[in-house]
Amino acid sequence: MHDPVLIRASGLTRIYEDRNAVPVHALDGVDLDVASGEFLAVAGPSGSGKTTLLNLLSGLDRPTRGTVEIDGQDITRLSRAELAEFRLRNVGFVFQAYNLIPVLTAGENAEFTLLMQGVPAAERARRVLEELAELGIEPSLVDRRPSELSGGQQQRVAVARALVARPKLVLADEPTANLDSTTGARLLDKMREMNERTGVTFLFSTHDPMVMERARRLVTLRDGKVVEDVRRS
């Protein structure tokens, strides 16, 4: 029995104009189905369309042509406010640069999405402490600000922020780029373990061979097109 389709991108095209008003096809007619529970990496050289694809799948950008359905909802038809609400309830983000709020502690950063969702304080605290502990953030670090944490610790807090709201989908844009190989490998192994245990879908954009090796499916883009789609056991 196949897992249900979580993401369905059809004919996804994004055309920008360069400084000389020349059209640039960042994505060119991409079709991509992602089943619920996949651990998938999108790879390709710089300029291949990886980040553009993530931006379109999350609704942070709109396609020139084509559609994106997530869990049966065509997000290309949603208003900006509806998209923001949809992302809040369904999508977690992990960024290359961590994107933590400098004036907030690790715990406050991790609970930010829950706060936006209106989850009661006691429930927020319980879930945040559980998620941070799961990712190896010790209680002594919970009240530290990002500047007082290592890069690996900051990225773990960012992953906790993405996962604590229990989204259907986590989109991770080059999440290991600023980490040393040992820290990056540990974080990836933890995310894959969480994927296997909870069924949350992970979709990475990456240049990192460690991410590609751990992915159970590797989609390769070149010049805005899918040129290879390999599934592994």
Secondary structure, 3 states (H helix, E strand, C coil): CCCCEEEEEEEEEEEEECCCCCEEEEEEEEEEEEECCCEEEEECCCCCCHHHHHHHHHCCCCCCEEEEEECCEEHHHCCHHHHHHHHHHHEEEEECCCCCCCCCCHHHHHCHHHHHHCCCHHHHHHHHHHHHHHCCCCHHHCCCCHHHCCHHHHHHHHHHHHHHCCCCEEEEECCCCCCCHHHHHHHHHHHHHHHHHHCCEEEEEECCHHHHHHCCEEEEEECCEEEEEEECC
